[in-house]
Amino acid sequence: IYARRRAAMAKVLDDAGIEYTLPRGAFYFFPKSPVADDGVFIEALLKERVLAVSGRRFGLPGYFRLAFCVDEDIINASAESFKRAAAAMR
C-alpha cells in the first residue's frame, strides 16, 4: 500500500514540475521548493489546502516535507493544488 502511495505522490510532484528524490524507506518526501524561501511555497500550498512542513526544521532549507501515509485518494486529489501552487511561483 505504501509503494502505491509513494508512486502516487511522485506522480503528483512530477506533474507539478517539483524536484525530489524518491524516498526509499520513510513515509515522507523532501521535495525541493520551486523558490529559495520554502516558507513562501508552503504558504502557497496552504492556500491550496495542502499541508507541508518547512525543510528548515529538519536542517534542509529550500526543501519541504510531505507525508504520504494518507489515503491514496487524498494524494491524487491534491494534484491540481500542487500544480496551482507551483505555477504561482513561476
Beta strands, then each sheet from edge to edge (+ up, - down):
strand 1: 28-29
strand 2: 53-54
strand 3: 64-67
sheet 1: 1+ 3- 2+
end
